[in-house]
Amino acid sequence: MNKFSFFKFKKGYFLLLSLLAVISCNAYQSDGETVITNTTVNGSATDNFMILPQENPYMLRTTFRANDLDLETPLRCNVNWKTQEMVQILPHNNVSFRIDRNDVNDALPEFEVRNFTFDNIPAEQALFKLTEEAGITLVAKDAPYPALYGKNLNGSFKEVVEMVSRSADLFYRYDAKTNSLILSRRASFTLYAPSSRTLMLGFLDVLRGAGITDMVTNWRDYTITFETNLETIDKINELINDFEDNPTMIMYDVSIFRVIAKEPCGVVWNDLLKDFKFGSIATAQTGVIGRILTVTNDISLEQLRKFVGKYATVQDISEGRFIVPTRWFSRFDVGRCGKLDNMEYPLSILAKAGMEKNNRIYSEITLDTTEGEITKFKVRNKLGENFLIIGLPSEIFGPAAQGTETIVYIVPRLVRMLKTDEKIKNRI
């Protein structure tokens, strides 16, 4: 390669300068993208705005029954409370996870960069300096980006582009057909998973725990397609690497119900100590709102409902399961397995879980809604011990009579995944 002070091109340096001279010197908007053609990017975030129309109360919408269709329902919303294995070993086919980016991303031209320097300018301007002499059009889809500082950066064109873009938490891709380098804060990916419904549910819960809600799941191909940012995709890749080394997950079976007290004083929870033998409640912790009890199987879901039935009418809200790979966050949306008109529909249960010595499970349980976090607990339990969250006034979620509260009952179970070359049948 012939060497230049800034780039090292094979040939065509003066031709590229001539081509750049005929390009318009003004930045312009095209389909929501900023195509940068000079080193000065005018404007701020307020320059790119749009007026959204007022929501029309008579606007036609997708029918309720169509929206109600959820392919996860048969797997997620059916819990067998009478037969529960505390430790499950589930086989899956001997295939590793893979994440592919969906956009066109051709190989970058092979240039060499020497002593590339920029001082406190937005990332799109720094990368424009880098692409200008190469005759590559720079497209910044959601600029402006953070300001950066760099001094005497050296390496291949690809290495320097990678260095600058990652410093600003940006994705980039090169389209050889249009000779364009496209920048964006988010990108589309497809996760290819082994043929296991349990694994698929686990990773769906992890993605929701990471704040990703717009996903397309293919249950025949065992793929999940989603959009996310650079920080989150790095965490997902880290999760996959961890899971390959430690294929252990915690499955939480959950029941949520509302108790409407027959008397204003509500359920007399202290009577649990009279109705059940001492030691049935191992621990009791207080959160910002509510309390979490660690209970043995003596206080099963069936026995609990009988107990509260003495003081209140029981109304079922939701039941289902969610799965947490070790050390990661997952999320269960209560409304996914409940009726749309329930007050508790916006409630979500987030959990971070991990295995400790002597088969103890460490859990961080958070309850939140679209309005924000309600309460949070950190609790340790042995296998065979369950969680009971009490003292949540139902007024948190909407109008409710005095003494009405929402109860959450959780059974943690251990799931170990095992690779096999044998033909397997999914069960969950």
C-alpha positions as a Markdown table, in Angstrom:
| # | Residue | x | y | z |
|---|---|---|---|---|
| 1 | Met | 0.0 | 0.0 | 0.0 |
| 2 | Asn | 1.2 | 3.5 | -0.9 |
| 3 | Lys | 1.5 | 5.7 | 2.2 |
| 4 | Phe | -0.1 | 9.1 | 2.8 |
| 5 | Ser | 0.1 | 11.3 | 5.8 |
| 6 | Phe | -3.4 | 10.4 | 6.9 |
| 7 | Phe | -4.5 | 7.4 | 5.0 |
| 8 | Lys | -2.6 | 4.8 | 3.0 |
| 9 | Phe | -4.5 | 4.1 | -0.2 |
| 10 | Lys | -3.6 | 1.7 | -3.0 |
| 11 | Lys | -4.4 | 4.3 | -5.7 |
| 12 | Gly | -6.9 | 6.9 | -6.7 |
| 13 | Tyr | -6.2 | 9.6 | -4.1 |
| 14 | Phe | -6.7 | 12.6 | -6.5 |
| 15 | Leu | -9.7 | 10.9 | -8.2 |
| 16 | Leu | -11.3 | 10.7 | -4.7 |
| 17 | Leu | -10.7 | 14.3 | -4.0 |
| 18 | Ser | -12.3 | 15.2 | -7.4 |
| 19 | Leu | -15.3 | 13.1 | -6.5 |
| 20 | Leu | -15.7 | 14.8 | -3.1 |
| 21 | Ala | -15.6 | 18.2 | -4.7 |
| 22 | Val | -18.8 | 17.6 | -6.6 |
| 23 | Ile | -20.7 | 16.4 | -3.6 |
| 24 | Ser | -23.0 | 18.9 | -2.0 |
| 25 | Cys | -21.5 | 20.7 | 1.0 |
| 26 | Asn | -24.7 | 20.8 | 3.0 |
| 27 | Ala | -26.0 | 18.2 | 5.4 |
| 28 | Tyr | -29.5 | 17.1 | 4.6 |
| 29 | Gln | -32.2 | 14.8 | 5.9 |
| 30 | Ser | -33.3 | 11.7 | 3.9 |
| 31 | Asp | -35.8 | 9.2 | 5.3 |
| 32 | Gly | -34.9 | 10.1 | 8.9 |
| 33 | Glu | -31.1 | 9.7 | 8.3 |
| 34 | Thr | -28.4 | 12.4 | 8.4 |
| 35 | Val | -26.1 | 12.1 | 5.4 |
| 36 | Ile | -22.9 | 14.0 | 6.4 |
| 37 | Thr | -21.0 | 15.6 | 3.5 |
| 38 | Asn | -18.9 | 18.2 | 5.4 |
| 39 | Thr | -17.1 | 18.4 | 8.7 |
| 40 | Thr | -19.6 | 20.9 | 10.2 |
| 41 | Val | -22.8 | 19.4 | 11.5 |
| 42 | Asn | -25.2 | 22.2 | 12.3 |
| 43 | Gly | -28.1 | 21.9 | 14.6 |
| 44 | Ser | -29.0 | 20.0 | 17.7 |
| 45 | Ala | -31.5 | 17.4 | 18.8 |
| 46 | Thr | -34.2 | 20.1 | 18.6 |
| 47 | Asp | -33.7 | 20.5 | 14.8 |
| 48 | Asn | -35.0 | 17.0 | 14.1 |
| 49 | Phe | -38.6 | 17.1 | 15.4 |
| 50 | Met | -42.0 | 16.1 | 14.3 |
| 51 | Ile | -45.5 | 16.9 | 15.4 |
| 52 | Leu | -47.5 | 13.8 | 16.3 |
| 53 | Pro | -51.2 | 13.8 | 15.6 |
| 54 | Gln | -53.6 | 13.8 | 18.6 |
| 55 | Glu | -54.8 | 10.3 | 19.4 |
| 56 | Asn | -58.3 | 9.8 | 17.8 |
| 57 | Pro | -60.7 | 8.0 | 20.2 |
| 58 | Tyr | -62.5 | 6.7 | 17.1 |
| 59 | Met | -59.3 | 5.3 | 15.5 |
| 60 | Leu | -59.6 | 1.8 | 14.3 |
| 61 | Arg | -57.4 | -0.7 | 16.2 |
| 62 | Thr | -56.5 | -4.4 | 16.1 |
| 63 | Thr | -59.3 | -6.4 | 17.6 |
| 64 | Phe | -59.0 | -7.4 | 21.3 |
| 65 | Arg | -59.1 | -11.2 | 20.5 |
| 66 | Ala | -56.3 | -10.8 | 17.9 |
| 67 | Asn | -54.1 | -9.0 | 20.4 |
| 68 | Asp | -54.9 | -11.6 | 23.0 |
| 69 | Leu | -53.1 | -14.3 | 20.9 |
| 70 | Asp | -49.8 | -15.2 | 22.6 |
| 71 | Leu | -47.7 | -18.1 | 21.4 |
| 72 | Glu | -46.1 | -18.4 | 24.8 |
| 73 | Thr | -49.3 | -19.0 | 26.7 |
| 74 | Pro | -49.3 | -22.9 | 26.6 |
| 75 | Leu | -45.7 | -23.0 | 27.8 |
| 76 | Arg | -45.8 | -20.1 | 30.3 |
| 77 | Cys | -49.2 | -19.9 | 31.9 |
| 78 | Asn | -49.9 | -23.5 | 32.9 |
| 79 | Val | -48.4 | -24.6 | 36.3 |
| 80 | Asn | -48.8 | -28.0 | 37.8 |
| 81 | Trp | -48.9 | -27.1 | 41.5 |
| 82 | Lys | -49.5 | -30.7 | 42.7 |
| 83 | Thr | -46.4 | -32.2 | 41.1 |
| 84 | Gln | -43.3 | -30.1 | 41.1 |
| 85 | Glu | -39.7 | -31.3 | 40.7 |
| 86 | Met | -37.3 | -29.2 | 42.7 |
| 87 | Val | -34.4 | -30.2 | 40.4 |
| 88 | Gln | -35.0 | -30.8 | 36.7 |
| 89 | Ile | -32.4 | -32.1 | 34.2 |
| 90 | Leu | -33.6 | -31.2 | 30.7 |
| 91 | Pro | -31.7 | -32.3 | 27.6 |
| 92 | His | -31.2 | -30.2 | 24.5 |
| 93 | Asn | -29.6 | -30.8 | 21.2 |
| 94 | Asn | -25.8 | -30.4 | 20.9 |
| 95 | Val | -25.9 | -27.0 | 19.3 |
| 96 | Ser | -24.4 | -23.7 | 20.6 |
| 97 | Phe | -26.1 | -20.3 | 20.7 |
| 98 | Arg | -25.4 | -17.9 | 17.9 |
| 99 | Ile | -26.2 | -14.2 | 17.4 |
| 100 | Asp | -26.2 | -12.7 | 13.9 |
| 101 | Arg | -26.7 | -9.1 | 12.9 |
| 102 | Asn | -29.5 | -8.8 | 10.3 |
| 103 | Asp | -28.4 | -5.7 | 8.4 |
| 104 | Val | -26.2 | -5.8 | 5.3 |
| 105 | Asn | -22.6 | -5.4 | 6.6 |
| 106 | Asp | -20.0 | -5.7 | 3.9 |
| 107 | Ala | -16.3 | -5.8 | 4.5 |
| 108 | Leu | -14.8 | -2.4 | 4.8 |
| 109 | Pro | -12.2 | -1.2 | 2.3 |
| 110 | Glu | -8.6 | -2.0 | 3.3 |
| 111 | Phe | -7.0 | 1.3 | 4.2 |
| 112 | Glu | -4.4 | 2.0 | 6.8 |
| 113 | Val | -4.7 | 4.9 | 9.2 |
| 114 | Arg | -1.8 | 6.8 | 10.9 |
| 115 | Asn | -1.9 | 9.4 | 13.6 |
| 116 | Phe | -5.7 | 10.1 | 13.4 |
| 117 | Thr | -6.4 | 12.9 | 15.9 |
| 118 | Phe | -9.6 | 14.7 | 16.8 |
| 119 | Asp | -10.5 | 17.0 | 19.8 |
| 120 | Asn | -13.9 | 17.0 | 21.5 |
| 121 | Ile | -16.1 | 16.7 | 18.5 |
| 122 | Pro | -19.2 | 14.5 | 18.0 |
| 123 | Ala | -18.6 | 11.0 | 16.9 |
| 124 | Glu | -20.2 | 11.5 | 13.5 |
| 125 | Gln | -17.8 | 14.4 | 12.8 |
| 126 | Ala | -14.8 | 12.4 | 13.8 |
| 127 | Leu | -15.9 | 9.5 | 11.6 |
| 128 | Phe | -16.6 | 11.9 | 8.8 |
| 129 | Lys | -12.9 | 13.1 | 8.9 |
| 130 | Leu | -12.0 | 9.4 | 8.7 |
| 131 | Thr | -14.2 | 8.7 | 5.7 |
| 132 | Glu | -13.9 | 11.9 | 3.7 |
| 133 | Glu | -10.6 | 11.2 | 1.9 |
| 134 | Ala | -11.8 | 7.6 | 1.2 |
| 135 | Gly | -14.8 | 8.9 | -0.7 |
| 136 | Ile | -17.2 | 7.0 | 1.5 |
| 137 | Thr | -20.6 | 8.6 | 2.3 |
| 138 | Leu | -21.3 | 8.7 | 6.0 |
| 139 | Val | -24.9 | 8.3 | 7.1 |
| 140 | Ala | -25.8 | 9.1 | 10.8 |
| 141 | Lys | -29.3 | 7.6 | 11.3 |
| 142 | Asp | -29.9 | 9.1 | 14.8 |
| 143 | Ala | -27.3 | 11.8 | 15.3 |
| 144 | Pro | -26.1 | 13.9 | 17.1 |
| 145 | Tyr | -23.8 | 11.5 | 19.0 |
| 146 | Pro | -21.5 | 12.0 | 22.0 |
| 147 | Ala | -18.4 | 14.2 | 21.7 |
| 148 | Leu | -15.1 | 12.3 | 21.7 |
| 149 | Tyr | -11.4 | 13.0 | 22.0 |
| 150 | Gly | -8.7 | 10.9 | 20.2 |
| 151 | Lys | -5.0 | 11.3 | 19.6 |
| 152 | Asn | -2.7 | 9.5 | 17.2 |
| 153 | Leu | -4.9 | 6.5 | 16.6 |
| 154 | Asn | -3.3 | 4.0 | 14.3 |
| 155 | Gly | -4.4 | 0.8 | 12.7 |
| 156 | Ser | -6.5 | -0.5 | 9.8 |
| 157 | Phe | -9.5 | 1.5 | 8.6 |
| 158 | Lys | -11.8 | -1.2 | 10.2 |
| 159 | Glu | -9.9 | -1.1 | 13.5 |
| 160 | Val | -10.1 | 2.7 | 13.8 |
| 161 | Val | -13.8 | 2.8 | 12.8 |
| 162 | Glu | -14.5 | 0.1 | 15.4 |
| 163 | Met | -12.6 | 2.1 | 18.1 |
| 164 | Val | -14.4 | 5.4 | 17.5 |
| 165 | Ser | -17.9 | 3.9 | 17.1 |
| 166 | Arg | -17.7 | 1.7 | 20.2 |
| 167 | Ser | -16.4 | 4.7 | 22.2 |
| 168 | Ala | -19.7 | 6.4 | 21.3 |
| 169 | Asp | -21.8 | 3.2 | 21.9 |
| 170 | Leu | -22.7 | 3.1 | 18.2 |
| 171 | Phe | -23.2 | 0.3 | 15.7 |
| 172 | Tyr | -21.8 | 0.8 | 12.2 |
| 173 | Arg | -22.2 | -1.1 | 9.0 |
| 174 | Tyr | -20.8 | -0.7 | 5.5 |
| 175 | Asp | -22.9 | -1.0 | 2.3 |
| 176 | Ala | -20.5 | -1.6 | -0.6 |
| 177 | Lys | -23.3 | -1.2 | -3.2 |
| 178 | Thr | -23.8 | 2.5 | -2.1 |
| 179 | Asn | -20.3 | 3.0 | -0.7 |
| 180 | Ser | -21.9 | 4.1 | 2.6 |
| 181 | Leu | -20.9 | 3.8 | 6.2 |
| 182 | Ile | -24.1 | 3.8 | 8.3 |
| 183 | Leu | -24.1 | 4.7 | 12.0 |
| 184 | Ser | -26.9 | 4.0 | 14.5 |
| 185 | Arg | -27.5 | 3.6 | 18.2 |
| 186 | Arg | -29.6 | 0.4 | 17.7 |
| 187 | Ala | -29.3 | -2.6 | 15.4 |
| 188 | Ser | -31.4 | -5.7 | 14.6 |
| 189 | Phe | -30.1 | -9.2 | 15.6 |
| 190 | Thr | -31.3 | -12.8 | 15.5 |
| 191 | Leu | -30.5 | -15.1 | 18.4 |
| 192 | Tyr | -30.3 | -18.8 | 17.3 |
| 193 | Ala | -30.9 | -21.1 | 20.3 |
| 194 | Pro | -30.7 | -24.9 | 20.8 |
| 195 | Ser | -34.0 | -26.7 | 20.3 |
| 196 | Ser | -35.3 | -26.3 | 23.8 |
| 197 | Arg | -38.5 | -24.5 | 24.8 |
| 198 | Thr | -37.2 | -24.0 | 28.3 |
| 199 | Leu | -34.1 | -22.3 | 27.0 |
| 200 | Met | -36.2 | -20.2 | 24.7 |
| 201 | Leu | -38.4 | -19.1 | 27.5 |
| 202 | Gly | -35.4 | -18.3 | 29.6 |
| 203 | Phe | -33.8 | -16.1 | 27.0 |
| 204 | Leu | -37.1 | -14.4 | 26.3 |
| 205 | Asp | -37.3 | -13.5 | 30.0 |
| 206 | Val | -33.7 | -12.3 | 30.0 |
| 207 | Leu | -34.4 | -10.0 | 27.0 |
| 208 | Arg | -37.4 | -8.6 | 28.7 |
| 209 | Gly | -35.4 | -8.1 | 31.9 |
| 210 | Ala | -33.0 | -6.1 | 29.8 |
| 211 | Gly | -35.9 | -3.9 | 28.7 |
| 212 | Ile | -36.3 | -5.4 | 25.2 |
| 213 | Thr | -40.1 | -5.9 | 24.6 |
| 214 | Asp | -40.4 | -5.8 | 20.8 |
| 215 | Met | -39.3 | -9.3 | 19.7 |
| 216 | Val | -40.3 | -11.8 | 17.1 |
| 217 | Thr | -40.0 | -15.4 | 18.3 |
| 218 | Asn | -40.0 | -18.4 | 15.9 |
| 219 | Trp | -40.9 | -21.5 | 17.8 |
| 220 | Arg | -40.1 | -23.8 | 14.9 |
| 221 | Asp | -36.6 | -22.5 | 14.2 |
| 222 | Tyr | -35.9 | -21.6 | 17.8 |
| 223 | Thr | -34.9 | -18.0 | 16.9 |
| 224 | Ile | -35.6 | -14.6 | 18.5 |
| 225 | Thr | -35.3 | -11.4 | 16.5 |
| 226 | Phe | -35.0 | -8.1 | 18.3 |
| 227 | Glu | -33.4 | -4.6 | 18.2 |
| 228 | Thr | -31.1 | -3.4 | 20.9 |
| 229 | Asn | -28.2 | -1.1 | 21.7 |
| 230 | Leu | -24.5 | -1.9 | 21.9 |
| 231 | Glu | -24.3 | -2.2 | 25.7 |
| 232 | Thr | -27.2 | -4.7 | 25.8 |
| 233 | Ile | -25.9 | -6.9 | 23.0 |
| 234 | Asp | -22.5 | -7.1 | 24.8 |
| 235 | Lys | -24.3 | -8.3 | 27.9 |
| 236 | Ile | -26.3 | -10.9 | 25.9 |
| 237 | Asn | -23.1 | -12.2 | 24.4 |
| 238 | Glu | -21.6 | -12.4 | 27.9 |
| 239 | Leu | -24.7 | -14.3 | 29.1 |
| 240 | Ile | -24.3 | -16.8 | 26.3 |
| 241 | Asn | -20.7 | -17.4 | 27.1 |
| 242 | Asp | -21.5 | -17.9 | 30.8 |
| 243 | Phe | -24.3 | -20.3 | 30.0 |
| 244 | Glu | -22.1 | -22.4 | 27.8 |
| 245 | Asp | -19.8 | -22.9 | 30.9 |
| 246 | Asn | -22.6 | -23.2 | 33.5 |
| 247 | Pro | -25.9 | -24.3 | 32.0 |
| 248 | Thr | -28.0 | -23.8 | 35.1 |
| 249 | Met | -31.2 | -21.8 | 35.4 |
| 250 | Ile | -33.7 | -21.0 | 38.2 |
| 251 | Met | -37.4 | -21.5 | 37.2 |
| 252 | Tyr | -39.9 | -19.6 | 39.3 |
| 253 | Asp | -43.5 | -20.8 | 39.4 |
| 254 | Val | -45.7 | -17.9 | 40.3 |
| 255 | Ser | -49.3 | -17.4 | 41.5 |
| 256 | Ile | -50.8 | -14.0 | 42.1 |
| 257 | Phe | -54.2 | -13.5 | 43.7 |
| 258 | Arg | -56.2 | -10.8 | 45.4 |
| 259 | Val | -57.9 | -11.3 | 48.8 |
| 260 | Ile | -60.9 | -9.1 | 49.6 |
| 261 | Ala | -61.2 | -9.1 | 53.4 |
| 262 | Lys | -64.5 | -10.0 | 55.0 |
| 263 | Glu | -63.6 | -7.6 | 57.9 |
| 264 | Pro | -61.9 | -4.2 | 57.5 |
| 265 | Cys | -58.9 | -5.5 | 59.5 |
| 266 | Gly | -58.0 | -7.8 | 56.7 |
| 267 | Val | -56.1 | -11.2 | 56.9 |
| 268 | Val | -54.6 | -11.8 | 60.3 |
| 269 | Trp | -51.2 | -13.0 | 59.1 |
| 270 | Asn | -50.0 | -13.6 | 62.7 |
| 271 | Asp | -52.4 | -16.6 | 62.8 |
| 272 | Leu | -50.0 | -18.4 | 60.4 |
| 273 | Leu | -48.0 | -19.2 | 63.5 |
| 274 | Lys | -51.1 | -20.8 | 65.1 |
| 275 | Asp | -52.2 | -22.8 | 62.0 |
| 276 | Phe | -48.8 | -24.1 | 61.0 |
| 277 | Lys | -46.1 | -25.7 | 63.0 |
| 278 | Phe | -43.2 | -23.6 | 64.2 |
| 279 | Gly | -40.4 | -23.6 | 61.5 |
| 280 | Ser | -42.9 | -23.6 | 58.6 |
| 281 | Ile | -41.9 | -19.9 | 58.2 |
| 282 | Ala | -38.1 | -19.8 | 58.0 |
| 283 | Thr | -37.5 | -16.1 | 57.5 |
| 284 | Ala | -39.6 | -12.9 | 57.3 |
| 285 | Gln | -38.2 | -9.7 | 55.7 |
| 286 | Thr | -39.8 | -6.2 | 55.3 |
| 287 | Gly | -39.5 | -4.2 | 52.1 |
| 288 | Val | -40.4 | -0.7 | 51.2 |
| 289 | Ile | -44.0 | -2.1 | 50.9 |
| 290 | Gly | -45.0 | -5.5 | 51.9 |
| 291 | Arg | -43.1 | -8.5 | 53.5 |
| 292 | Ile | -41.6 | -11.6 | 52.0 |
| 293 | Leu | -41.7 | -14.9 | 53.9 |
| 294 | Thr | -39.6 | -17.9 | 53.2 |
| 295 | Val | -41.8 | -20.9 | 53.8 |
| 296 | Thr | -41.6 | -24.7 | 53.7 |
| 297 | Asn | -43.9 | -26.9 | 51.7 |
| 298 | Asp | -46.2 | -27.1 | 54.8 |
| 299 | Ile | -47.5 | -23.7 | 53.6 |
| 300 | Ser | -48.3 | -24.9 | 50.1 |
| 301 | Leu | -50.3 | -22.8 | 47.7 |
| 302 | Glu | -53.4 | -25.0 | 48.5 |
| 303 | Gln | -52.9 | -24.6 | 52.2 |
| 304 | Leu | -52.3 | -20.9 | 51.9 |
| 305 | Arg | -55.6 | -20.4 | 50.0 |
| 306 | Lys | -57.4 | -22.3 | 52.7 |
| 307 | Phe | -55.9 | -20.1 | 55.3 |
| 308 | Val | -56.7 | -16.7 | 53.7 |
| 309 | Gly | -60.2 | -18.1 | 52.8 |
| 310 | Lys | -61.1 | -17.8 | 56.5 |
| 311 | Tyr | -60.7 | -14.1 | 56.4 |
| 312 | Ala | -61.3 | -13.1 | 52.8 |
| 313 | Thr | -62.6 | -13.9 | 49.4 |
| 314 | Val | -59.9 | -15.1 | 47.0 |
| 315 | Gln | -59.8 | -13.8 | 43.4 |
| 316 | Asp | -57.3 | -15.3 | 41.0 |
| 317 | Ile | -55.2 | -12.8 | 39.1 |
| 318 | Ser | -52.5 | -14.7 | 37.2 |
| 319 | Glu | -50.2 | -17.7 | 37.3 |
| 320 | Gly | -47.3 | -18.8 | 35.2 |
| 321 | Arg | -43.6 | -19.3 | 35.2 |
| 322 | Phe | -40.4 | -17.5 | 34.2 |
| 323 | Ile | -36.8 | -18.6 | 34.0 |
| 324 | Val | -33.6 | -16.9 | 35.1 |
| 325 | Pro | -30.2 | -18.0 | 34.0 |
| 326 | Thr | -27.7 | -17.9 | 36.8 |
| 327 | Arg | -26.7 | -14.3 | 37.8 |
| 328 | Trp | -29.0 | -12.6 | 35.3 |
| 329 | Phe | -32.2 | -10.6 | 35.4 |
| 330 | Ser | -35.5 | -11.9 | 34.0 |
| 331 | Arg | -39.0 | -10.6 | 34.0 |
| 332 | Phe | -42.5 | -12.0 | 34.3 |
| 333 | Asp | -45.3 | -9.8 | 33.1 |
| 334 | Val | -48.3 | -10.6 | 35.2 |
| 335 | Gly | -50.8 | -9.5 | 32.5 |
| 336 | Arg | -49.3 | -12.0 | 30.1 |
| 337 | Cys | -51.1 | -14.8 | 32.0 |
| 338 | Gly | -54.0 | -12.8 | 33.3 |
| 339 | Lys | -57.1 | -10.9 | 32.2 |
| 340 | Leu | -56.7 | -7.5 | 30.6 |
| 341 | Asp | -59.2 | -5.9 | 33.0 |
| 342 | Asn | -57.4 | -6.9 | 36.2 |
| 343 | Met | -56.0 | -3.9 | 38.2 |
| 344 | Glu | -52.7 | -5.9 | 38.5 |
| 345 | Tyr | -52.3 | -6.2 | 34.8 |
| 346 | Pro | -49.3 | -3.7 | 34.6 |
| 347 | Leu | -47.5 | -5.6 | 37.4 |
| 348 | Ser | -44.1 | -7.2 | 36.6 |
| 349 | Ile | -41.9 | -9.5 | 38.7 |
| 350 | Leu | -38.2 | -9.1 | 38.1 |
| 351 | Ala | -35.7 | -11.6 | 39.5 |
| 352 | Lys | -32.0 | -12.0 | 39.5 |
| 353 | Ala | -30.9 | -15.4 | 40.7 |
| 354 | Gly | -27.8 | -17.4 | 41.5 |
| 355 | Met | -26.7 | -20.7 | 43.1 |
| 356 | Glu | -24.6 | -20.6 | 46.2 |
| 357 | Lys | -23.0 | -23.3 | 48.4 |
| 358 | Asn | -25.1 | -26.1 | 49.8 |
| 359 | Asn | -27.8 | -25.8 | 47.1 |
| 360 | Arg | -28.9 | -22.4 | 48.3 |
| 361 | Ile | -30.6 | -20.0 | 45.9 |
| 362 | Tyr | -29.9 | -16.3 | 46.1 |
| 363 | Ser | -32.8 | -14.2 | 44.6 |
| 364 | Glu | -33.3 | -10.5 | 44.2 |
| 365 | Ile | -37.1 | -10.1 | 43.7 |
| 366 | Thr | -38.4 | -6.7 | 42.5 |
| 367 | Leu | -42.1 | -5.8 | 41.9 |
| 368 | Asp | -42.7 | -2.9 | 39.6 |
| 369 | Thr | -45.3 | -1.4 | 37.2 |
| 370 | Thr | -45.2 | 1.0 | 34.3 |
| 371 | Glu | -45.3 | 3.7 | 37.0 |
| 372 | Gly | -42.1 | 2.5 | 38.6 |
| 373 | Glu | -40.7 | 0.2 | 41.3 |
| 374 | Ile | -43.1 | -0.9 | 44.1 |
| 375 | Thr | -40.8 | -2.9 | 46.4 |
| 376 | Lys | -37.7 | -5.1 | 46.4 |
| 377 | Phe | -36.4 | -8.0 | 48.4 |
| 378 | Lys | -33.1 | -9.9 | 48.6 |
| 379 | Val | -33.6 | -13.4 | 49.9 |
| 380 | Arg | -31.8 | -16.7 | 50.2 |
| 381 | Asn | -33.6 | -20.1 | 50.4 |
| 382 | Lys | -32.9 | -23.8 | 50.3 |
| 383 | Leu | -34.3 | -25.9 | 47.6 |
| 384 | Gly | -37.8 | -26.9 | 48.7 |
| 385 | Glu | -38.5 | -23.5 | 50.3 |
| 386 | Asn | -40.9 | -21.0 | 48.7 |
| 387 | Phe | -41.5 | -17.3 | 48.8 |
| 388 | Leu | -44.7 | -15.6 | 50.0 |
| 389 | Ile | -45.1 | -11.9 | 49.5 |
| 390 | Ile | -47.9 | -10.4 | 51.7 |
| 391 | Gly | -49.0 | -6.9 | 52.8 |
| 392 | Leu | -49.3 | -5.3 | 49.3 |
| 393 | Pro | -52.4 | -3.0 | 49.5 |
| 394 | Ser | -54.3 | -3.5 | 46.3 |
| 395 | Glu | -54.8 | 0.3 | 46.2 |
| 396 | Ile | -51.3 | 0.4 | 44.6 |
| 397 | Phe | -52.9 | -0.8 | 41.4 |
| 398 | Gly | -56.3 | 0.8 | 41.5 |
| 399 | Pro | -59.5 | 1.4 | 43.6 |
| 400 | Ala | -59.9 | -1.3 | 46.2 |
| 401 | Ala | -61.9 | -1.8 | 49.4 |
| 402 | Gln | -60.2 | -1.5 | 52.8 |
| 403 | Gly | -58.4 | -4.7 | 53.8 |
| 404 | Thr | -57.9 | -5.8 | 50.2 |
| 405 | Glu | -54.4 | -7.0 | 49.3 |
| 406 | Thr | -52.5 | -8.6 | 46.5 |
| 407 | Ile | -50.6 | -11.9 | 47.3 |
| 408 | Val | -47.6 | -13.3 | 45.4 |
| 409 | Tyr | -46.6 | -16.9 | 45.9 |
| 410 | Ile | -43.3 | -18.1 | 44.3 |
| 411 | Val | -41.8 | -21.6 | 44.0 |
| 412 | Pro | -38.1 | -21.5 | 42.9 |
| 413 | Arg | -36.9 | -24.6 | 41.1 |
| 414 | Leu | -33.5 | -25.6 | 39.7 |
| 415 | Val | -33.1 | -26.5 | 36.0 |
| 416 | Arg | -29.9 | -28.0 | 34.6 |
| 417 | Met | -29.6 | -28.2 | 30.9 |
| 418 | Leu | -27.7 | -31.1 | 29.4 |
| 419 | Lys | -26.4 | -31.3 | 25.8 |
| 420 | Thr | -27.1 | -34.6 | 24.0 |
| 421 | Asp | -26.9 | -36.0 | 20.4 |
| 422 | Glu | -30.0 | -38.1 | 21.0 |
| 423 | Lys | -33.4 | -37.2 | 19.6 |
| 424 | Ile | -35.3 | -35.4 | 22.4 |
| 425 | Lys | -38.9 | -34.5 | 23.1 |
| 426 | Asn | -39.6 | -31.1 | 24.6 |
| 427 | Arg | -41.3 | -30.9 | 27.9 |
| 428 | Ile | -42.0 | -27.9 | 30.1 |
